[in-house]
Amino acid sequence: MAVRKSDPDRRPNARKMLMRELARLREEAGWSLAQLAEKVRFDRSYLHKLETGARLGDLPTVKALDEVYGTGTLLQLLWTLARQDAFADKYKRFMQLEGQANVRYEYTPSTVPGLLQTEEYARELLAAGRPEDEHELEEKVSVRISRQDILRQDDPPYYRAILDEAVLRRPTTDPAAWHRQLTHLADQAAQPRTTIQVLPLSAGLHDLLGGSLTILWMPNGTSIAYIESSRNGDLYENATDVEKLKLSFDLLRDMALSPEESLQFIRALLAETAEPPPA
């Protein structure tokens, strides 16, 4: 008898489980989509897209649905797993590893690192990618901001971020939002396990221009590296490749301002961009 190969589309995954659970809970409650929309204050078409898998939703949405269905945190847990299905395999692997790392080094050449972004900054940056609609944008923002839980846990990793000066010279369109982003960077730099350094433009050319680099040290002593551009990313787990990238980061750190000088630099920008008084 011939063995039929498994169909990847038939394999259960968290996203499919979430959409099926959403449909099952509503049907068991005996509600129409319109009735559910009244209870959770989301529009009917959006809820339909969640149940059919056309939209993943965001954390506030699944929290509201957990509350109305009385399911504790079930839908939130499924959503947390399902959001990983939205990423390419290499990035899913990186996301799994970043949650285990005890040391994280990162360099970004053009934008504030995701772990240090305010919600306002993340929303404007992600909106530049032309999402299909407001719901898709909010999903992306929610996923990005939720990843910052890594730095808020009881035993966060030691985190060193090198920001190119260009990052700090490219503000948001809203001056007040930019002021809040700079304030957030200064606040984060004061955290005991977070170090922020600024790489001045005067440092000149270097071999990491054009892409961001993240290096993760794992509890077992191994390390991995991830290089990302605006369109794709590459994960490196081979020890030789990772060591070369570590050296690139070390050389960059030598060219950067000290943590103290970097904080002074950020505070000077804050003084230049004083938050306007409320209207």
N, C-alpha and C positions, 0 to 999 in steps of 0.2 A: 504494500500500500504506500503510495507516495506521501511524503511528509510535506504539508503545505507550509510555506514560509510565513512567518508572522507579518501581519500588516501593521507598520508603525502607526497608521492612523487609528487602528483598533485598540492599541495599547492604552490602558487607562493612565491619565496624568492628572495632576492637581487641578489644572484649569478646567478640564472636563468634569472632574468631580465637583468643583465649585458650581459650575453652571447647572449641573443636574440637581445638586442639593438645593439651589435657589428655586428651581422650578418645582421640586418635590415639596418643599416647605410651603410654598404659596398654594399649591394644589391641596395639600392636607389642611391648610387653614381655611380653604374654601373661598379664597379672595380672587377677584379679577385683578389684572394689572392696574386698572384704574383705581380700584379700592386700595391696593398696596401703595400706589403713588400718593394717595391722600394721607396715608398713615406715616410715610417716611419723608414726604415732601420732595421727592425726586420725580421727574416727569416720566410718564408711562413708556415712551419710546426708549429712554435710557435703561429702564428696568428690563424691558424686553431684550435689549442688546446684551445685558448681563446674563440673562437666562439662556441666550442662544450662543454665548461665547464671543459675540462680535466686539464686546468691551470687557475688559478685566475689572474695571471699577477701581476705586481708591479706598484707602483705609477708613476715612469717615463714612463712606457709603456702607461698607460691610459692618462697621460698628453699629450703624443705625439699623441695619437688617438683623443683626444678631439680637439687638434689643427688642425689636418688634416681634421677632419669632421666639424670643426667650431661649436662645441657643447658646448662651454664655459667650464663649470666644471661638466657637466652632468655625464660623464663616471667616473670622479674622485669621485663624490658623491656616485654613485652606487657601485664603488669599495670599498669605505670606509665602506658601509653597508655590502657588500658581504664578506669582510674579516672576519666578525664576524661569518658567517655561517661555516667557516672552523674550528671553535673551538668547543669543547664539551660544553654542555649546562651550566655546572657549571662555566666554564671559560668565556663564553659569558656573563653570569650574572655578574661576577666579572669585566669584561671590561666595562660594562655599569655603574657599581657603581663607578669605579675608576675615571671616568670622572666627577663625581659629588662631590667627596670627597674634603673637605677643609683641611684635615690633613692626612698625610700618613706616617706610620712607616714601616720599612722594615729591615729584617735581612737575609743575605745570607751567607751560610757556605763555598761555594766553587767557585762561579763565580761572576763576577761583575754584579750588578743588571741591568736588561734590560734598565731601565731609565737612567743609567749612562754609558752604553756601547758606544764605538766608533763604527763606521760602520765596521772598519777592525776587531775589536775584535768580533763583532756579527757574521761577515761572517765566521771567523775561527771556532767559537764555533758551529754555526749551520751546518757548513760543516762536523763536527765530527759526526753529526747525519745521515750521508750518504743519502743526498737527491738524488732523482732519476736523476736529471740533473742540469745544471747550471741555467736554468730558475726557477726551483723549489727553488733552494737556494736563488736566487735573490728575489723571492716573499717573502720568510721567512724573509730575511734581511730587505726588505722594510717595511713589517708589523711591525717588532720590532722597527725599528728606528722611524717610524711614531708615535708610541705610546709616544715618548718623547715630543711630542707637549704639553702634559699635563704640563710640567715644563716650557714651553716657552709662554704659554698664558698670557694675560694681568694680570690676578689675579690667579697665580699658587697656588697650595696647599702648606702648610708647609710640608716639606719632610725631614724625618730623616732616614738615612740608616746606619745600623751597618754592617760592613764588617768583616768577620773572617779574621785573618791574613793570613790564607791559600789562600784566594782570591788573595792577593797581592804577594804571593810566587809562583803563577802558571802563568808564562808569556805566551804570544803568541810565536809562532815559530820565528816570525820576531822581533828582538830586537827593531827596530825603531818603529814598530807598538805598541809594549808594552810601549815604552817611551811616545808615543802620548796618549795611554790610561791612563797612570799615570798622565800625564799633564792635561788631561780632568778631572780626578777625583779631582785634586788640584784646577782647575778652578771652578768646580761645588761646591766645598766645600766653596768657597768664595762668593757664591750667597746668598743674604739676607734671602731667605726662604728655603735654603738647609743646612742640617747639616750632616756631615759624621763622623762616629766614627769607629775606628778599635778595634776589639776584639783580644787581643794578644793570641797566643797559650798558654802562661803561665797561662791564666785564667782557663785552665783545662776543665773538662767535664761539660756539661749543658744539659737541657732537650730539646733544640731545634736543637741539632746535627742531621744531616741527612736530613734536609729539610729547605727550606726557608719559612719565615713567613712575610706576609703583613697584616697590620691592617689599615683600612680606617675609618675615622670619617666623618659622613655625616652631612650636614647642619642642619638636624632636630634633631641632638643630638645622634642618634643611631650610632652604629659602627658594622663593619663586619670584619672577619679575613679569610685569605686564606693561606693554607699551601700547598706547592708544592714540589714534589720530581722530579727526572729527568724523570719520566714516567707518573705521574698523579698528581692531585691536589684535595683538599677538601675545600669547601666553608663553613664557619661557620657564621650563622646569629643569632643563639640562644644566648641571652644575657649572660647566665651563661657560655657557652663555650668560648665566646669572652673574658669575664672578666678573665678567667683562662689564656688565651693566652696573654692578656695584661700584666698580672703579670709576665709571663715568659719573655716577652720583657723587662719589667722594671728591672727585676733582671739581665738580660743580659747587659742592659745599665749601670748598676752600676759596672759591671765587665770590661767594655770597657775603652779604653783611652778617655780622654776628647777630645772635638772637636779640641782644639788647639794642644794637643799632637798628635792627629791623623793626622792633617795636617803636622806637623813636621815629622811624620813617613813616610808619602807619599813623602814628599820632599826629605827625606834622600834616599829613594829608587830611586827617580828620579836622584839624584846625582850619585848613583851607576850605573845607567843604562843610562848614558848620550847618547843622540842621536848622532849617528855617523855622521861625515860631509858628505855632498853629494859627490857622486863619480864624 
